Amino acid sequence: MRSQAMNGNPPAEPTPEGAPHMSSVEEIVQSFEEADAQPVDLSGYAAEDWFNFGLFWLMTLLVFLQFFTRYVMNDSLAWTEELATYCLIGVVFIGASMCVRKSRHIQVDLLYRYLPHGPARALSTLVDVVRTAFLGYAVYLVWRFIGIVGDEPMTTVAWNKSYIYWLALAGFVLMTARSLQVTWQNWRNGYSILERPAAFDALDN
């Protein structure tokens, strides 16, 4: 440290205990190259994920087009704002099915920390059944809603709003199907995310 100070260089900072030590820039670069060399795993994504990905980018394009025509060309395209809003509706409902599949909706698991295994398993199964029944009933309600107001026209485009309602219906159908799948998996495993949240966190890492 004294020789470094005499040469005009600041003394090296001591390495904290337990921290990884990088002796050279080459080792730091090599660590990034090793991380990039790992293959990308896309097996955790389902069909609705890719559909929602495309719908999100369509919404992004419409928002950009709205911004460009309004603030750059000073001649706004009114239909872009309405269609972007409808794309957002699709992203919400289709995206909700992704959350059901991964059990990522808001949930309270504090009670399960204090319950014995038997009552916790029964209560968790009841939650799965009630969730699935609610989503199935929502499918019926949206279906009825489409039959009543499905012919309502859009404001700026010569289409009717049934296209948007069908997206919402598809989202609830997917949520119901994924809820049934999650219920069956929880039954086979003998626990759910409410009982063992750490086990599900490990699957995402």
C-alpha positions in Angstrom: 0.0 0.0 0.0 3.0 2.3 0.7 4.5 1.7 -2.6 1.2 2.4 -4.4 0.9 5.7 -2.6 4.5 6.6 -3.6 3.7 5.9 -7.2 0.7 8.2 -7.1 -1.9 5.5 -7.2 -4.6 5.3 -4.4 -4.3 2.3 -2.1 -6.4 -0.7 -3.0 -9.6 -1.1 -1.1 -9.6 -4.2 1.2 -11.9 -7.0 0.1 -14.8 -7.5 2.5 -14.9 -10.9 4.2 -17.0 -13.4 2.3 -17.1 -11.3 -0.9 -15.8 -12.9 -4.1 -12.4 -11.6 -5.1 -11.7 -10.6 -8.7 -8.0 -10.3 -9.3 -8.2 -8.9 -12.9 -10.5 -7.4 -15.4 -10.1 -10.6 -17.5 -11.7 -12.7 -14.8 -14.7 -10.2 -14.6 -15.2 -10.4 -18.3 -14.9 -14.2 -18.2 -17.6 -14.4 -15.6 -20.0 -12.5 -17.9 -19.1 -14.7 -20.8 -19.9 -17.8 -18.8 -23.3 -16.4 -17.8 -24.1 -15.7 -21.5 -23.0 -19.2 -22.5 -25.9 -20.8 -20.6 -28.7 -21.9 -22.9 -32.0 -19.9 -22.7 -34.8 -22.0 -21.3 -38.2 -21.2 -22.8 -40.0 -24.3 -21.5 -41.7 -22.3 -18.7 -43.7 -20.3 -21.2 -47.1 -21.4 -22.5 -49.2 -20.5 -25.6 -51.0 -17.7 -23.8 -47.7 -16.1 -22.8 -46.6 -15.8 -26.4 -50.0 -14.5 -27.5 -49.9 -11.9 -24.7 -46.4 -11.0 -25.7 -47.5 -10.2 -29.2 -50.6 -8.3 -28.0 -48.4 -6.2 -25.7 -46.1 -5.2 -28.5 -49.1 -4.4 -30.7 -50.3 -2.1 -27.9 -46.8 -0.6 -27.7 -46.9 0.1 -31.5 -50.3 1.8 -31.3 -49.2 4.0 -28.4 -46.1 5.0 -30.3 -48.1 5.8 -33.4 -50.5 7.8 -31.3 -47.6 9.8 -29.8 -45.9 10.3 -33.1 -48.9 11.5 -35.0 -50.0 13.8 -32.1 -46.8 15.5 -31.1 -44.6 15.2 -34.2 -47.1 15.4 -37.1 -49.7 17.4 -35.2 -52.4 15.3 -36.7 -53.5 12.7 -34.2 -55.0 9.4 -35.3 -57.9 9.0 -32.9 -58.4 5.2 -33.6 -54.9 4.4 -32.2 -55.9 5.4 -28.7 -59.0 3.4 -28.7 -57.4 0.3 -30.1 -54.5 0.6 -27.6 -57.0 0.6 -24.8 -58.7 -2.5 -26.1 -55.2 -4.2 -26.4 -54.6 -3.4 -22.8 -57.9 -5.1 -21.9 -56.7 -8.2 -23.7 -53.3 -8.0 -22.0 -55.0 -7.9 -18.6 -57.3 -10.8 -19.0 -55.0 -13.1 -20.9 -52.2 -12.1 -18.6 -54.4 -13.1 -15.6 -54.4 -16.7 -16.9 -50.6 -16.6 -16.7 -50.8 -15.6 -13.1 -53.3 -18.4 -12.3 -51.0 -20.9 -13.9 -48.0 -19.7 -11.9 -50.1 -19.1 -8.7 -49.0 -15.4 -8.6 -52.2 -13.7 -7.7 -52.4 -11.9 -4.4 -52.9 -14.4 -1.6 -52.6 -14.5 2.2 -50.7 -17.5 3.6 -50.1 -16.3 7.2 -52.8 -18.6 8.7 -51.2 -21.7 7.1 -48.0 -21.2 9.2 -49.9 -22.0 12.4 -52.4 -24.7 11.2 -51.6 -28.4 11.4 -51.1 -30.2 8.1 -54.6 -31.7 7.9 -56.7 -28.5 8.4 -54.2 -26.6 6.2 -54.6 -29.1 3.4 -58.4 -29.1 3.7 -58.5 -25.3 3.7 -56.1 -25.0 0.8 -58.2 -27.5 -1.3 -61.3 -25.4 -0.5 -59.5 -22.3 -1.8 -58.7 -24.2 -5.1 -62.3 -25.3 -5.5 -63.8 -21.9 -4.8 -61.3 -20.2 -7.1 -62.2 -22.6 -9.9 -65.9 -22.3 -9.4 -65.7 -18.5 -9.3 -63.7 -18.3 -12.6 -66.1 -20.8 -14.2 -69.1 -18.6 -13.2 -67.3 -15.6 -14.6 -67.1 -17.4 -17.9 -70.9 -17.8 -17.9 -71.4 -14.1 -17.0 -69.1 -12.8 -19.8 -70.9 -15.1 -22.2 -74.2 -13.7 -21.2 -72.8 -10.2 -21.4 -71.6 -10.7 -25.0 -75.1 -11.9 -26.0 -76.6 -8.7 -24.6 -74.2 -5.9 -25.7 -71.9 -7.7 -28.2 -73.3 -5.6 -31.1 -72.3 -2.3 -29.6 -70.1 -0.4 -32.1 -66.7 1.0 -31.3 -66.3 4.8 -31.2 -63.7 5.4 -33.9 -63.5 2.1 -35.8 -66.3 0.5 -37.8 -66.2 -2.7 -35.7 -68.3 -3.9 -32.9 -67.0 -4.4 -29.4 -67.6 -8.1 -29.3 -64.0 -8.7 -30.4 -62.9 -7.2 -27.1 -65.5 -9.1 -25.1 -64.3 -12.3 -26.8 -60.8 -11.6 -25.6 -62.1 -11.2 -22.1 -64.0 -14.4 -22.4 -60.9 -16.3 -23.7 -59.0 -14.9 -20.7 -61.6 -16.3 -18.2 -61.8 -19.6 -20.0 -58.0 -19.9 -19.8 -58.1 -18.9 -16.1 -60.6 -21.6 -15.4 -58.6 -24.2 -17.3 -55.4 -23.3 -15.6 -57.2 -23.2 -12.2 -58.3 -26.8 -12.8 -54.8 -27.7 -13.7 -53.3 -26.1 -10.6 -55.9 -27.7 -8.4 -55.0 -31.1 -9.8 -51.3 -30.5 -9.4 -51.8 -29.4 -5.8 -53.8 -32.5 -5.0 -51.2 -34.7 -6.5 -48.3 -32.9 -4.7 -50.2 -32.9 -1.4 -49.6 -29.1 -0.9 -50.2 -25.8 -2.5 -48.3 -22.5 -2.6 -50.3 -21.4 0.4 -48.8 -24.2 2.5 -45.3 -24.2 1.1 -44.5 -20.9 -0.7 -40.8 -21.6 -0.7 -41.2 -24.7 -2.8 -42.8 -22.6 -5.6 -40.3 -19.9 -5.3 -37.6 -22.5 -6.0 -39.3 -23.5 -9.2 -39.0 -20.0 -10.6 -35.3 -19.7 -9.9 
